[in-house]
C-alpha cells in the first residue's frame, strides 16, 4: 500500500497528481501555487489554511519537540535578568533549536508537502522522513551558520545576499532529497532573477508572524509574571508561541513550492538532476 506521491522524485508540479483526487475546493486552493508568485498576505492565508488541514500534526510536532526545548531552557536558565543572561539564553535556545527543533521543522515541511499534494500524511512516512533527513538538515544548518557568520564578519551585504539565496535549503533537503543538485545550489536557483521580491516577501511574512507572536505572548507573559508557580503557565505560553512559529515554517515551505512552480525564465528546472549548477537555465 502506498503512502501518497513520492515527493523525492516528482517535479515542481508534483502536487497536481495526488493518488487521491482532491475535492474542488482543495484543488482551487492549491492551484494558486502554480499560477503566479504569491504575495505575503496570500502566503500567510494559505499557510493558515494548511495548518487547519493538518492541525494534529502541527500541534503534535510542536508539543513533542517544543516541550523538551522549553523545559531545557527553564532548567538551564530559570532566571533571565541581566544582559548576560539574555545572551546565554539566546545561545542555549539556538543550540536546542538546531539539534531538536530540526526534528519538528522536518516533520512540518514534509506534512505541508503532503497536504498540498492532497494527501493525509501517514505516521510512518513522517517518522521515516524525519529520521532520514535529520543529519543532512542539521549538518547544513551548522555549515551555513558558520559560512554566513564568516561572511558577516567581513561584509554584511554578502551575508544578507547569500542568506536569501539559502532560505529554502531545509525545504529542498526534505522535499527533494534525491535530486543531484545540492540544496544550497537548488535554493539559489529558485531565487535568482527575483532576489528582491523573494527577500521582501520572506521578510514581510516572517516579520508578520513575529509580530503576531509578540502580540500574543507579551500580555500573557505579563499576566503570569506574578504567579507563585508560573512554570506550567510559562510552558503553556511557550507552546502557543511555538505553534505560531511553526506556521512561519509552513509559510516558508509554501513560498518555496510557489517559486519552484513559477520559474523566473523559460527552461528553468529547479528539480534538475544535473550536477551542473546552471543546468536548466536558458
C-alpha positions in Angstrom: 0.0 0.0 0.0 1.4 3.4 -1.0 1.5 6.4 1.2 0.9 9.1 -1.3 3.0 10.6 -4.0 6.8 10.3 -3.9 8.0 13.8 -3.0 11.6 12.7 -3.6 11.3 12.2 -7.3 8.4 14.3 -8.6 8.9 17.5 -10.4 7.8 21.0 -9.4 4.1 20.3 -10.0 4.1 17.1 -8.0 1.2 18.3 -6.0 -1.1 18.3 -9.1 -1.3 14.5 -9.3 -2.1 13.0 -5.9 -3.1 9.4 -5.7 -6.3 10.5 -4.0 -8.1 13.1 -6.1 -8.6 16.3 -4.1 -12.0 18.0 -3.9 -12.8 21.1 -5.9 -12.2 23.5 -3.0 -8.8 22.0 -2.3 -7.8 21.8 -5.9 -8.7 25.5 -6.4 -7.0 26.5 -3.2 -3.6 25.0 -4.0 -3.7 25.6 -7.8 -2.8 29.2 -7.0 0.8 28.0 -6.2 1.4 27.4 -9.8 -0.5 30.5 -11.2 1.8 33.3 -10.2 4.2 34.5 -7.5 2.2 34.9 -4.3 2.4 38.0 -2.0 2.9 37.9 1.8 -0.8 38.1 2.6 -1.7 35.3 0.2 1.1 33.1 1.6 0.1 33.7 5.2 -3.6 33.0 4.4 -2.6 29.8 2.6 -0.3 28.8 5.5 -3.2 29.1 7.9 -5.4 27.0 5.7 -2.7 24.3 5.5 -2.5 24.5 9.3 -6.2 23.8 9.6 -5.9 20.9 7.2 -3.4 19.2 9.5 -3.9 20.6 13.0 -3.0 17.3 14.7 0.5 17.3 13.1 1.1 21.0 13.7 0.1 20.7 17.4 1.6 17.3 17.9 5.1 18.1 16.4 5.1 21.4 18.3 4.3 19.7 21.6 6.6 16.8 21.1 9.7 18.9 20.3 8.8 22.2 21.8 8.1 20.9 25.3 11.7 19.4 25.8 13.2 22.6 24.4 11.2 24.9 26.7 11.8 22.6 29.7 15.5 22.6 28.9 15.5 26.4 28.8 13.6 26.6 32.1 16.0 24.2 33.8 19.2 25.6 32.4 18.2 29.2 32.7 15.5 29.6 35.3 16.1 33.4 35.6 16.9 35.8 32.8 17.6 39.2 34.3 20.8 40.7 33.0 22.1 41.2 29.5 24.5 38.3 30.1 21.6 36.0 31.0 19.8 37.0 27.8 22.8 36.3 25.7 23.2 32.8 27.3 19.5 32.1 26.8 19.8 33.0 23.2 22.8 30.7 22.7 21.2 27.8 24.5 17.9 28.3 22.6 19.9 28.4 19.3 21.6 25.2 20.2 18.4 23.4 21.2 16.6 24.6 18.1 19.5 23.3 15.9 19.5 19.8 17.4 15.9 19.4 18.5 14.0 22.0 16.5 15.2 20.4 13.3 13.1 17.3 14.1 10.0 19.5 14.3 10.8 21.5 11.2 11.5 18.5 9.0 8.2 16.9 10.0 6.3 20.2 9.4 7.9 20.7 5.9 7.0 17.1 4.9 3.5 17.4 6.2 3.0 20.6 4.2 4.2 18.9 1.1 1.7 16.1 1.6 -1.2 18.4 2.4 -0.6 20.4 -0.7 -0.4 17.1 -2.6 -3.9 16.3 -1.4 -2.6 13.5 0.9 -3.1 12.7 4.5 0.4 12.3 6.0 1.0 8.8 7.5 2.8 8.4 10.8 5.4 6.0 9.4 6.1 8.3 6.4 6.6 11.3 8.7 8.8 9.4 11.1 10.9 7.9 8.3 11.4 11.3 6.7 12.4 12.9 10.0 14.9 10.2 10.7 16.4 10.1 7.2 16.7 13.8 6.7 17.7 14.8 10.2 21.5 14.6 9.8 21.6 16.4 6.4 19.4 19.2 7.7 21.4 19.7 10.9 24.6 19.4 9.0 23.6 22.1 6.5 22.2 24.3 9.3 25.5 24.3 11.1 27.6 24.7 7.9 25.5 27.6 6.6 25.5 29.4 10.0 29.3 29.2 10.0 29.6 30.4 6.4 27.1 33.2 6.9 28.8 34.2 10.2 32.1 34.4 8.5 30.7 36.5 5.7 29.0 38.8 8.2 32.4 39.4 9.8 33.8 40.5 6.5 30.9 42.4 5.0 27.2 42.4 5.9 25.8 42.8 2.4 27.2 39.5 1.0 25.9 37.7 4.2 22.4 39.1 3.5 22.6 38.2 -0.2 23.5 34.6 0.5 21.1 34.3 3.4 18.3 34.9 1.0 19.8 32.6 -1.6 19.9 29.8 1.0 16.5 30.4 2.6 15.0 27.2 1.3 17.8 24.7 1.9 15.8 22.9 4.6 12.7 22.7 2.4 14.8 21.4 -0.5 16.5 18.7 1.6 13.2 17.4 2.9 11.1 17.5 -0.3 13.7 16.9 -2.9 16.4 14.7 -1.2 17.2 12.6 -4.3 17.9 15.5 -6.7 21.6 15.7 -7.6 21.8 19.5 -7.4 22.9 20.2 -3.8 20.4 22.0 -1.6 22.2 25.4 -1.5 22.5 25.5 -5.3 18.9 24.5 -5.8 17.7 27.1 -3.3 19.7 29.7 -5.1 18.3 28.7 -8.4 14.7 29.4 -7.4 15.7 32.8 -6.0 17.9 34.0 -8.9 16.4 36.7 -11.0 13.9 37.7 -8.4 16.1 38.2 -5.3 14.4 41.4 -4.1 10.9 40.0 -4.4 11.8 36.8 -2.6 13.6 38.7 0.1 10.7 41.2 0.6 8.1 38.5 0.7 10.0 36.4 3.1 10.8 39.4 5.3 7.2 40.6 5.5 5.8 37.1 6.2 8.4 36.1 8.8 8.2 39.5 10.5 4.4 39.3 10.4 4.5 36.0 12.3 7.0 37.5 14.7 4.7 40.5 15.4 1.8 38.1 16.0 4.0 36.1 18.4 4.8 39.3 20.3 1.2 40.5 20.4 0.1 37.1 21.8 3.0 36.4 24.2 3.6 39.8 25.8 0.3 40.2 27.6 0.2 36.5 28.6 3.8 36.7 30.0 2.9 39.8 32.0 -0.2 38.1 33.3 1.7 35.1 34.7 4.7 37.0 35.9 3.3 37.3 39.5 2.2 33.7 39.8 3.8 31.7 42.6 4.1 28.6 40.5 4.4 30.0 37.0 6.2 27.1 35.3 3.1 25.4 33.9 1.8 28.7 32.7 5.1 29.7 31.1 5.2 26.3 29.3 1.6 26.9 28.0 2.5 30.3 26.7 5.7 28.9 25.1 3.6 26.3 23.4 1.2 28.9 21.9 4.2 30.8 20.7 5.8 27.7 19.2 2.6 26.9 17.2 2.7 30.4 15.7 6.4 30.0 14.9 5.7 26.7 13.2 3.2 28.5 10.9 6.2 30.6 9.8 7.9 27.3 8.7 4.6 26.4 6.9 4.6 29.7 5.1 8.3 29.4 4.0 7.6 25.9 2.6 4.7 27.2 0.6 6.9 30.1 -0.7 9.4 27.6 -1.9 6.8 25.5 -3.7 5.4 28.6 -5.3 8.8 29.7 -6.5 9.6 26.2 -7.8 6.3 26.1 -9.7 6.6 29.6 -11.2 10.0 29.7 -12.9 11.7 33.1 -13.5 12.7 32.1 -17.0 11.7 29.6 -19.7 13.6 26.4 -19.4 14.2 26.8 -15.7 14.1 23.5 -13.8 15.0 23.5 -10.1 14.5 19.8 -9.8 17.1 19.1 -12.5 19.3 16.0 -11.7 22.3 17.6 -13.4 25.4 18.3 -11.3 25.9 21.5 -13.3 24.5 24.4 -11.1 23.5 26.2 -14.3 21.6 23.3 -15.8 18.0 24.1 -16.8 18.7 27.8 -17.1 18.4 29.3 -20.6 
